[in-house]
Amino acid sequence: MADRMQYAESDARHRSIKVRQMLGDVIQHVREDVAKVDDPNAQAPFETTAEVLGGLARAYEHAEQKAEPAWR
């Protein structure tokens, strides 16, 4: 992961990297919670949260890298 400090605070990449780091923290937390809960019906929303946030983190990463035609 790129270091957000290499970009000025006014640079969108600085903000994007910070958001991705926060999303990563939440993803890790909810995945740990899956292991702490015995009920599969309760585990499902935690795993779904991790998957959805992972997709969102990838979207930020693609925007930073201008990897998709929409961001070029």
PyMOL Python script that loads the backbone (N, CA, C, O; Angstrom):
from pymol import cmd

cmd.read_pdbstr("""\
ATOM      1  N   MET A   1       0.849  -1.178   0.000  1.00  0.00           N
ATOM      2  CA  MET A   1       0.000   0.000   0.000  1.00  0.00           C
ATOM      3  C   MET A   1       0.891   1.236   0.000  1.00  0.00           C
ATOM      4  O   MET A   1       1.896   1.285   0.709  1.00  0.00           O
ATOM      5  N   ALA A   2       0.527   2.210  -0.780  1.00  0.00           N
ATOM      6  CA  ALA A   2       1.272   3.452  -0.841  1.00  0.00           C
ATOM      7  C   ALA A   2       1.158   4.207   0.480  1.00  0.00           C
ATOM      8  O   ALA A   2       0.186   4.058   1.221  1.00  0.00           O
ATOM      9  N   ASP A   3       2.160   5.006   0.748  1.00  0.00           N
ATOM     10  CA  ASP A   3       2.153   5.815   1.957  1.00  0.00           C
ATOM     11  C   ASP A   3       1.487   7.152   1.640  1.00  0.00           C
ATOM     12  O   ASP A   3       1.934   7.889   0.761  1.00  0.00           O
ATOM     13  N   ARG A   4       0.427   7.447   2.358  1.00  0.00           N
ATOM     14  CA  ARG A   4      -0.321   8.670   2.060  1.00  0.00           C
ATOM     15  C   ARG A   4       0.500   9.927   2.327  1.00  0.00           C
ATOM     16  O   ARG A   4       0.197  10.988   1.782  1.00  0.00           O
ATOM     17  N   MET A   5       1.544   9.819   3.164  1.00  0.00           N
ATOM     18  CA  MET A   5       2.347  10.997   3.493  1.00  0.00           C
ATOM     19  C   MET A   5       3.196  11.453   2.301  1.00  0.00           C
ATOM     20  O   MET A   5       3.746  12.554   2.325  1.00  0.00           O
ATOM     21  N   GLN A   6       3.307  10.629   1.270  1.00  0.00           N
ATOM     22  CA  GLN A   6       4.070  11.041   0.097  1.00  0.00           C
ATOM     23  C   GLN A   6       3.281  12.029  -0.763  1.00  0.00           C
ATOM     24  O   GLN A   6       3.818  12.609  -1.706  1.00  0.00           O
ATOM     25  N   TYR A   7       1.998  12.213  -0.428  1.00  0.00           N
ATOM     26  CA  TYR A   7       1.140  13.142  -1.174  1.00  0.00           C
ATOM     27  C   TYR A   7       0.694  14.280  -0.255  1.00  0.00           C
ATOM     28  O   TYR A   7       0.537  14.090   0.951  1.00  0.00           O
ATOM     29  N   ALA A   8       0.494  15.444  -0.832  1.00  0.00           N
ATOM     30  CA  ALA A   8      -0.021  16.588  -0.076  1.00  0.00           C
ATOM     31  C   ALA A   8      -1.426  16.273   0.430  1.00  0.00           C
ATOM     32  O   ALA A   8      -2.157  15.504  -0.194  1.00  0.00           O
ATOM     33  N   GLU A   9      -1.796  16.863   1.550  1.00  0.00           N
ATOM     34  CA  GLU A   9      -3.127  16.616   2.114  1.00  0.00           C
ATOM     35  C   GLU A   9      -4.239  17.021   1.167  1.00  0.00           C
ATOM     36  O   GLU A   9      -5.346  16.489   1.250  1.00  0.00           O
ATOM     37  N   SER A  10      -3.969  17.942   0.280  1.00  0.00           N
ATOM     38  CA  SER A  10      -4.985  18.370  -0.686  1.00  0.00           C
ATOM     39  C   SER A  10      -5.090  17.422  -1.879  1.00  0.00           C
ATOM     40  O   SER A  10      -6.004  17.552  -2.692  1.00  0.00           O
ATOM     41  N   ASP A  11      -4.164  16.475  -1.989  1.00  0.00           N
ATOM     42  CA  ASP A  11      -4.172  15.496  -3.076  1.00  0.00           C
ATOM     43  C   ASP A  11      -5.186  14.399  -2.746  1.00  0.00           C
ATOM     44  O   ASP A  11      -5.167  13.842  -1.648  1.00  0.00           O
ATOM     45  N   ALA A  12      -6.048  14.097  -3.675  1.00  0.00           N
ATOM     46  CA  ALA A  12      -7.086  13.078  -3.452  1.00  0.00           C
ATOM     47  C   ALA A  12      -6.478  11.729  -3.082  1.00  0.00           C
ATOM     48  O   ALA A  12      -7.093  10.963  -2.340  1.00  0.00           O
ATOM     49  N   ARG A  13      -5.283  11.424  -3.585  1.00  0.00           N
ATOM     50  CA  ARG A  13      -4.641  10.148  -3.256  1.00  0.00           C
ATOM     51  C   ARG A  13      -4.320  10.053  -1.769  1.00  0.00           C
ATOM     52  O   ARG A  13      -4.400   8.967  -1.194  1.00  0.00           O
ATOM     53  N   HIS A  14      -3.962  11.156  -1.141  1.00  0.00           N
ATOM     54  CA  HIS A  14      -3.706  11.176   0.302  1.00  0.00           C
ATOM     55  C   HIS A  14      -4.957  10.732   1.053  1.00  0.00           C
ATOM     56  O   HIS A  14      -4.890   9.891   1.950  1.00  0.00           O
ATOM     57  N   ARG A  15      -6.077  11.297   0.683  1.00  0.00           N
ATOM     58  CA  ARG A  15      -7.355  10.975   1.332  1.00  0.00           C
ATOM     59  C   ARG A  15      -7.783   9.542   1.015  1.00  0.00           C
ATOM     60  O   ARG A  15      -8.268   8.821   1.886  1.00  0.00           O
ATOM     61  N   SER A  16      -7.597   9.146  -0.231  1.00  0.00           N
ATOM     62  CA  SER A  16      -8.002   7.808  -0.648  1.00  0.00           C
ATOM     63  C   SER A  16      -7.224   6.733   0.113  1.00  0.00           C
ATOM     64  O   SER A  16      -7.805   5.741   0.553  1.00  0.00           O
ATOM     65  N   ILE A  17      -5.943   6.924   0.266  1.00  0.00           N
ATOM     66  CA  ILE A  17      -5.125   5.957   0.999  1.00  0.00           C
ATOM     67  C   ILE A  17      -5.575   5.884   2.450  1.00  0.00           C
ATOM     68  O   ILE A  17      -5.644   4.799   3.027  1.00  0.00           O
ATOM     69  N   LYS A  18      -5.880   7.026   3.040  1.00  0.00           N
ATOM     70  CA  LYS A  18      -6.352   7.042   4.429  1.00  0.00           C
ATOM     71  C   LYS A  18      -7.665   6.261   4.563  1.00  0.00           C
ATOM     72  O   LYS A  18      -7.830   5.482   5.501  1.00  0.00           O
ATOM     73  N   VAL A  19      -8.579   6.464   3.644  1.00  0.00           N
ATOM     74  CA  VAL A  19      -9.861   5.750   3.675  1.00  0.00           C
ATOM     75  C   VAL A  19      -9.626   4.251   3.513  1.00  0.00           C
ATOM     76  O   VAL A  19     -10.233   3.446   4.219  1.00  0.00           O
ATOM     77  N   ARG A  20      -8.743   3.873   2.580  1.00  0.00           N
ATOM     78  CA  ARG A  20      -8.460   2.450   2.391  1.00  0.00           C
ATOM     79  C   ARG A  20      -7.872   1.817   3.653  1.00  0.00           C
ATOM     80  O   ARG A  20      -8.190   0.674   3.982  1.00  0.00           O
ATOM     81  N   GLN A  21      -7.033   2.544   4.345  1.00  0.00           N
ATOM     82  CA  GLN A  21      -6.478   2.025   5.600  1.00  0.00           C
ATOM     83  C   GLN A  21      -7.578   1.825   6.639  1.00  0.00           C
ATOM     84  O   GLN A  21      -7.594   0.817   7.345  1.00  0.00           O
ATOM     85  N   MET A  22      -8.488   2.780   6.730  1.00  0.00           N
ATOM     86  CA  MET A  22      -9.595   2.643   7.682  1.00  0.00           C
ATOM     87  C   MET A  22     -10.491   1.473   7.299  1.00  0.00           C
ATOM     88  O   MET A  22     -10.914   0.705   8.163  1.00  0.00           O
ATOM     89  N   LEU A  23     -10.782   1.335   6.012  1.00  0.00           N
ATOM     90  CA  LEU A  23     -11.593   0.206   5.561  1.00  0.00           C
ATOM     91  C   LEU A  23     -10.894  -1.112   5.894  1.00  0.00           C
ATOM     92  O   LEU A  23     -11.537  -2.068   6.329  1.00  0.00           O
ATOM     93  N   GLY A  24      -9.600  -1.160   5.692  1.00  0.00           N
ATOM     94  CA  GLY A  24      -8.840  -2.363   6.025  1.00  0.00           C
ATOM     95  C   GLY A  24      -8.955  -2.728   7.495  1.00  0.00           C
ATOM     96  O   GLY A  24      -9.059  -3.903   7.846  1.00  0.00           O
ATOM     97  N   ASP A  25      -8.935  -1.714   8.352  1.00  0.00           N
ATOM     98  CA  ASP A  25      -9.085  -1.952   9.790  1.00  0.00           C
ATOM     99  C   ASP A  25     -10.459  -2.544  10.105  1.00  0.00           C
ATOM    100  O   ASP A  25     -10.570  -3.479  10.898  1.00  0.00           O
ATOM    101  N   VAL A  26     -11.500  -1.999   9.484  1.00  0.00           N
ATOM    102  CA  VAL A  26     -12.853  -2.507   9.725  1.00  0.00           C
ATOM    103  C   VAL A  26     -12.988  -3.923   9.174  1.00  0.00           C
ATOM    104  O   VAL A  26     -13.594  -4.782   9.815  1.00  0.00           O
ATOM    105  N   ILE A  27     -12.432  -4.172   7.999  1.00  0.00           N
ATOM    106  CA  ILE A  27     -12.481  -5.513   7.416  1.00  0.00           C
ATOM    107  C   ILE A  27     -11.832  -6.520   8.358  1.00  0.00           C
ATOM    108  O   ILE A  27     -12.393  -7.584   8.621  1.00  0.00           O
ATOM    109  N   GLN A  28     -10.671  -6.188   8.855  1.00  0.00           N
ATOM    110  CA  GLN A  28      -9.980  -7.089   9.786  1.00  0.00           C
ATOM    111  C   GLN A  28     -10.830  -7.329  11.030  1.00  0.00           C
ATOM    112  O   GLN A  28     -10.939  -8.460  11.504  1.00  0.00           O
ATOM    113  N   HIS A  29     -11.424  -6.275  11.551  1.00  0.00           N
ATOM    114  CA  HIS A  29     -12.239  -6.385  12.766  1.00  0.00           C
ATOM    115  C   HIS A  29     -13.450  -7.300  12.557  1.00  0.00           C
ATOM    116  O   HIS A  29     -13.713  -8.175  13.381  1.00  0.00           O
ATOM    117  N   VAL A  30     -14.183  -7.102  11.463  1.00  0.00           N
ATOM    118  CA  VAL A  30     -15.382  -7.929  11.260  1.00  0.00           C
ATOM    119  C   VAL A  30     -15.025  -9.373  10.931  1.00  0.00           C
ATOM    120  O   VAL A  30     -15.771 -10.288  11.279  1.00  0.00           O
ATOM    121  N   ARG A  31     -13.895  -9.587  10.267  1.00  0.00           N
ATOM    122  CA  ARG A  31     -13.470 -10.972  10.000  1.00  0.00           C
ATOM    123  C   ARG A  31     -13.090 -11.669  11.308  1.00  0.00           C
ATOM    124  O   ARG A  31     -13.348 -12.861  11.473  1.00  0.00           O
ATOM    125  N   GLU A  32     -12.484 -10.936  12.225  1.00  0.00           N
ATOM    126  CA  GLU A  32     -12.186 -11.504  13.543  1.00  0.00           C
ATOM    127  C   GLU A  32     -13.480 -11.808  14.286  1.00  0.00           C
ATOM    128  O   GLU A  32     -13.566 -12.808  15.000  1.00  0.00           O
ATOM    129  N   ASP A  33     -14.478 -10.961  14.125  1.00  0.00           N
ATOM    130  CA  ASP A  33     -15.765 -11.182  14.788  1.00  0.00           C
ATOM    131  C   ASP A  33     -16.461 -12.434  14.270  1.00  0.00           C
ATOM    132  O   ASP A  33     -17.168 -13.101  15.026  1.00  0.00           O
ATOM    133  N   VAL A  34     -16.271 -12.766  12.994  1.00  0.00           N
ATOM    134  CA  VAL A  34     -16.869 -13.983  12.438  1.00  0.00           C
ATOM    135  C   VAL A  34     -16.409 -15.190  13.261  1.00  0.00           C
ATOM    136  O   VAL A  34     -17.203 -16.078  13.572  1.00  0.00           O
ATOM    137  N   ALA A  35     -15.143 -15.211  13.603  1.00  0.00           N
ATOM    138  CA  ALA A  35     -14.592 -16.342  14.356  1.00  0.00           C
ATOM    139  C   ALA A  35     -15.078 -16.372  15.806  1.00  0.00           C
ATOM    140  O   ALA A  35     -15.004 -17.408  16.468  1.00  0.00           O
ATOM    141  N   LYS A  36     -15.562 -15.265  16.283  1.00  0.00           N
ATOM    142  CA  LYS A  36     -16.001 -15.171  17.683  1.00  0.00           C
ATOM    143  C   LYS A  36     -17.474 -15.496  17.875  1.00  0.00           C
ATOM    144  O   LYS A  36     -17.939 -15.642  19.006  1.00  0.00           O
ATOM    145  N   VAL A  37     -18.211 -15.609  16.773  1.00  0.00           N
ATOM    146  CA  VAL A  37     -19.654 -15.836  16.832  1.00  0.00           C
ATOM    147  C   VAL A  37     -19.946 -17.243  16.327  1.00  0.00           C
ATOM    148  O   VAL A  37     -19.454 -17.645  15.273  1.00  0.00           O
ATOM    149  N   ASP A  38     -20.747 -17.989  17.081  1.00  0.00           N
ATOM    150  CA  ASP A  38     -21.053 -19.374  16.713  1.00  0.00           C
ATOM    151  C   ASP A  38     -22.212 -19.504  15.724  1.00  0.00           C
ATOM    152  O   ASP A  38     -22.245 -20.444  14.931  1.00  0.00           O
ATOM    153  N   ASP A  39     -23.138 -18.589  15.765  1.00  0.00           N
ATOM    154  CA  ASP A  39     -24.344 -18.667  14.953  1.00  0.00           C
ATOM    155  C   ASP A  39     -24.054 -18.276  13.502  1.00  0.00           C
ATOM    156  O   ASP A  39     -23.677 -17.132  13.249  1.00  0.00           O
ATOM    157  N   PRO A  40     -24.218 -19.198  12.535  1.00  0.00           N
ATOM    158  CA  PRO A  40     -23.971 -18.875  11.121  1.00  0.00           C
ATOM    159  C   PRO A  40     -24.831 -17.719  10.619  1.00  0.00           C
ATOM    160  O   PRO A  40     -24.399 -16.956   9.755  1.00  0.00           O
ATOM    161  N   ASN A  41     -26.041 -17.583  11.152  1.00  0.00           N
ATOM    162  CA  ASN A  41     -26.907 -16.469  10.747  1.00  0.00           C
ATOM    163  C   ASN A  41     -26.356 -15.134  11.229  1.00  0.00           C
ATOM    164  O   ASN A  41     -26.615 -14.098  10.617  1.00  0.00           O
ATOM    165  N   ALA A  42     -25.620 -15.150  12.289  1.00  0.00           N
ATOM    166  CA  ALA A  42     -24.985 -13.926  12.782  1.00  0.00           C
ATOM    167  C   ALA A  42     -23.656 -13.680  12.066  1.00  0.00           C
ATOM    168  O   ALA A  42     -23.245 -12.533  11.889  1.00  0.00           O
ATOM    169  N   GLN A  43     -22.985 -14.760  11.655  1.00  0.00           N
ATOM    170  CA  GLN A  43     -21.699 -14.621  10.962  1.00  0.00           C
ATOM    171  C   GLN A  43     -21.862 -14.003   9.577  1.00  0.00           C
ATOM    172  O   GLN A  43     -21.006 -13.245   9.120  1.00  0.00           O
ATOM    173  N   ALA A  44     -22.953 -14.329   8.924  1.00  0.00           N
ATOM    174  CA  ALA A  44     -23.163 -13.900   7.536  1.00  0.00           C
ATOM    175  C   ALA A  44     -23.057 -12.389   7.342  1.00  0.00           C
ATOM    176  O   ALA A  44     -22.372 -11.957   6.415  1.00  0.00           O
ATOM    177  N   PRO A  45     -23.708 -11.558   8.181  1.00  0.00           N
ATOM    178  CA  PRO A  45     -23.581 -10.112   7.952  1.00  0.00           C
ATOM    179  C   PRO A  45     -22.152  -9.595   8.149  1.00  0.00           C
ATOM    180  O   PRO A  45     -21.733  -8.649   7.482  1.00  0.00           O
ATOM    181  N   PHE A  46     -21.405 -10.223   9.070  1.00  0.00           N
ATOM    182  CA  PHE A  46     -20.018  -9.797   9.274  1.00  0.00           C
ATOM    183  C   PHE A  46     -19.176 -10.110   8.039  1.00  0.00           C
ATOM    184  O   PHE A  46     -18.394  -9.276   7.584  1.00  0.00           O
ATOM    185  N   GLU A  47     -19.341 -11.318   7.501  1.00  0.00           N
ATOM    186  CA  GLU A  47     -18.586 -11.692   6.309  1.00  0.00           C
ATOM    187  C   GLU A  47     -19.015 -10.859   5.110  1.00  0.00           C
ATOM    188  O   GLU A  47     -18.178 -10.462   4.300  1.00  0.00           O
ATOM    189  N   THR A  48     -20.308 -10.593   4.991  1.00  0.00           N
ATOM    190  CA  THR A  48     -20.801  -9.743   3.903  1.00  0.00           C
ATOM    191  C   THR A  48     -20.216  -8.341   4.012  1.00  0.00           C
ATOM    192  O   THR A  48     -19.826  -7.744   3.009  1.00  0.00           O
ATOM    193  N   THR A  49     -20.156  -7.827   5.215  1.00  0.00           N
ATOM    194  CA  THR A  49     -19.559  -6.504   5.442  1.00  0.00           C
ATOM    195  C   THR A  49     -18.114  -6.489   4.966  1.00  0.00           C
ATOM    196  O   THR A  49     -17.692  -5.556   4.283  1.00  0.00           O
ATOM    197  N   ALA A  50     -17.353  -7.523   5.325  1.00  0.00           N
ATOM    198  CA  ALA A  50     -15.956  -7.594   4.907  1.00  0.00           C
ATOM    199  C   ALA A  50     -15.838  -7.627   3.384  1.00  0.00           C
ATOM    200  O   ALA A  50     -14.976  -6.958   2.813  1.00  0.00           O
ATOM    201  N   GLU A  51     -16.692  -8.393   2.734  1.00  0.00           N
ATOM    202  CA  GLU A  51     -16.633  -8.501   1.278  1.00  0.00           C
ATOM    203  C   GLU A  51     -16.983  -7.175   0.594  1.00  0.00           C
ATOM    204  O   GLU A  51     -16.305  -6.751  -0.343  1.00  0.00           O
ATOM    205  N   VAL A  52     -18.039  -6.535   1.069  1.00  0.00           N
ATOM    206  CA  VAL A  52     -18.469  -5.268   0.470  1.00  0.00           C
ATOM    207  C   VAL A  52     -17.406  -4.190   0.681  1.00  0.00           C
ATOM    208  O   VAL A  52     -17.081  -3.450  -0.247  1.00  0.00           O
ATOM    209  N   LEU A  53     -16.869  -4.099   1.888  1.00  0.00           N
ATOM    210  CA  LEU A  53     -15.843  -3.100   2.159  1.00  0.00           C
ATOM    211  C   LEU A  53     -14.567  -3.389   1.376  1.00  0.00           C
ATOM    212  O   LEU A  53     -13.861  -2.466   0.969  1.00  0.00           O
ATOM    213  N   GLY A  54     -14.271  -4.678   1.165  1.00  0.00           N
ATOM    214  CA  GLY A  54     -13.116  -5.033   0.337  1.00  0.00           C
ATOM    215  C   GLY A  54     -13.284  -4.534  -1.087  1.00  0.00           C
ATOM    216  O   GLY A  54     -12.331  -4.041  -1.692  1.00  0.00           O
ATOM    217  N   GLY A  55     -14.487  -4.660  -1.625  1.00  0.00           N
ATOM    218  CA  GLY A  55     -14.763  -4.134  -2.961  1.00  0.00           C
ATOM    219  C   GLY A  55     -14.631  -2.626  -3.016  1.00  0.00           C
ATOM    220  O   GLY A  55     -14.112  -2.077  -3.988  1.00  0.00           O
ATOM    221  N   LEU A  56     -15.090  -1.969  -1.996  1.00  0.00           N
ATOM    222  CA  LEU A  56     -14.976  -0.516  -1.923  1.00  0.00           C
ATOM    223  C   LEU A  56     -13.511  -0.096  -1.824  1.00  0.00           C
ATOM    224  O   LEU A  56     -13.100   0.867  -2.471  1.00  0.00           O
ATOM    225  N   ALA A  57     -12.727  -0.803  -1.025  1.00  0.00           N
ATOM    226  CA  ALA A  57     -11.293  -0.510  -0.912  1.00  0.00           C
ATOM    227  C   ALA A  57     -10.604  -0.680  -2.267  1.00  0.00           C
ATOM    228  O   ALA A  57      -9.750   0.125  -2.641  1.00  0.00           O
ATOM    229  N   ARG A  58     -10.981  -1.732  -2.998  1.00  0.00           N
ATOM    230  CA  ARG A  58     -10.404  -1.937  -4.338  1.00  0.00           C
ATOM    231  C   ARG A  58     -10.790  -0.807  -5.291  1.00  0.00           C
ATOM    232  O   ARG A  58      -9.982  -0.401  -6.126  1.00  0.00           O
ATOM    233  N   ALA A  59     -11.999  -0.304  -5.177  1.00  0.00           N
ATOM    234  CA  ALA A  59     -12.423   0.821  -6.022  1.00  0.00           C
ATOM    235  C   ALA A  59     -11.564   2.056  -5.747  1.00  0.00           C
ATOM    236  O   ALA A  59     -11.167   2.759  -6.676  1.00  0.00           O
ATOM    237  N   TYR A  60     -11.282   2.316  -4.477  1.00  0.00           N
ATOM    238  CA  TYR A  60     -10.392   3.442  -4.140  1.00  0.00           C
ATOM    239  C   TYR A  60      -8.995   3.211  -4.713  1.00  0.00           C
ATOM    240  O   TYR A  60      -8.384   4.130  -5.259  1.00  0.00           O
ATOM    241  N   GLU A  61      -8.495   1.993  -4.590  1.00  0.00           N
ATOM    242  CA  GLU A  61      -7.169   1.682  -5.108  1.00  0.00           C
ATOM    243  C   GLU A  61      -7.123   1.870  -6.626  1.00  0.00           C
ATOM    244  O   GLU A  61      -6.161   2.428  -7.155  1.00  0.00           O
ATOM    245  N   HIS A  62      -8.147   1.410  -7.314  1.00  0.00           N
ATOM    246  CA  HIS A  62      -8.198   1.572  -8.765  1.00  0.00           C
ATOM    247  C   HIS A  62      -8.264   3.051  -9.145  1.00  0.00           C
ATOM    248  O   HIS A  62      -7.666   3.469 -10.137  1.00  0.00           O
ATOM    249  N   ALA A  63      -8.983   3.831  -8.363  1.00  0.00           N
ATOM    250  CA  ALA A  63      -9.062   5.271  -8.637  1.00  0.00           C
ATOM    251  C   ALA A  63      -7.696   5.928  -8.444  1.00  0.00           C
ATOM    252  O   ALA A  63      -7.296   6.776  -9.241  1.00  0.00           O
ATOM    253  N   GLU A  64      -6.984   5.538  -7.393  1.00  0.00           N
ATOM    254  CA  GLU A  64      -5.647   6.094  -7.154  1.00  0.00           C
ATOM    255  C   GLU A  64      -4.718   5.781  -8.313  1.00  0.00           C
ATOM    256  O   GLU A  64      -3.944   6.633  -8.750  1.00  0.00           O
ATOM    257  N   GLN A  65      -4.799   4.558  -8.805  1.00  0.00           N
ATOM    258  CA  GLN A  65      -3.904   4.105  -9.869  1.00  0.00           C
ATOM    259  C   GLN A  65      -4.418   4.446 -11.260  1.00  0.00           C
ATOM    260  O   GLN A  65      -3.744   4.201 -12.262  1.00  0.00           O
ATOM    261  N   LYS A  66      -5.627   5.016 -11.310  1.00  0.00           N
ATOM    262  CA  LYS A  66      -6.281   5.305 -12.582  1.00  0.00           C
ATOM    263  C   LYS A  66      -6.319   4.037 -13.443  1.00  0.00           C
ATOM    264  O   LYS A  66      -6.060   4.064 -14.647  1.00  0.00           O
ATOM    265  N   ALA A  67      -6.654   2.919 -12.769  1.00  0.00           N
ATOM    266  CA  ALA A  67      -6.626   1.609 -13.412  1.00  0.00           C
ATOM    267  C   ALA A  67      -7.857   1.327 -14.266  1.00  0.00           C
ATOM    268  O   ALA A  67      -7.839   0.413 -15.090  1.00  0.00           O
ATOM    269  N   GLU A  68      -8.900   2.082 -14.085  1.00  0.00           N
ATOM    270  CA  GLU A  68     -10.141   1.876 -14.831  1.00  0.00           C
ATOM    271  C   GLU A  68     -10.317   3.042 -15.820  1.00  0.00           C
ATOM    272  O   GLU A  68      -9.934   4.173 -15.523  1.00  0.00           O
ATOM    273  N   PRO A  69     -10.891   2.761 -16.978  1.00  0.00           N
ATOM    274  CA  PRO A  69     -11.093   3.831 -17.959  1.00  0.00           C
ATOM    275  C   PRO A  69     -11.859   5.037 -17.401  1.00  0.00           C
ATOM    276  O   PRO A  69     -11.607   6.169 -17.814  1.00  0.00           O
ATOM    277  N   ALA A  70     -12.771   4.813 -16.487  1.00  0.00           N
ATOM    278  CA  ALA A  70     -13.565   5.913 -15.943  1.00  0.00           C
ATOM    279  C   ALA A  70     -12.701   6.924 -15.182  1.00  0.00           C
ATOM    280  O   ALA A  70     -13.094   8.081 -15.035  1.00  0.00           O
ATOM    281  N   TRP A  71     -11.543   6.504 -14.702  1.00  0.00           N
ATOM    282  CA  TRP A  71     -10.691   7.403 -13.894  1.00  0.00           C
ATOM    283  C   TRP A  71      -9.516   7.952 -14.676  1.00  0.00           C
ATOM    284  O   TRP A  71      -8.642   8.606 -14.108  1.00  0.00           O
ATOM    285  N   ARG A  72      -9.487   7.697 -15.957  1.00  0.00           N
ATOM    286  CA  ARG A  72      -8.355   8.207 -16.763  1.00  0.00           C
ATOM    287  C   ARG A  72      -8.663   9.573 -17.306  1.00  0.00           C
ATOM    288  O   ARG A  72      -7.836  10.160 -18.004  1.00  0.00           O
TER     289      ARG A  72
END
""", "prot")
cmd.dss("prot")
cmd.show_as("cartoon", "prot")
cmd.util.cbc("prot")
cmd.orient("prot")
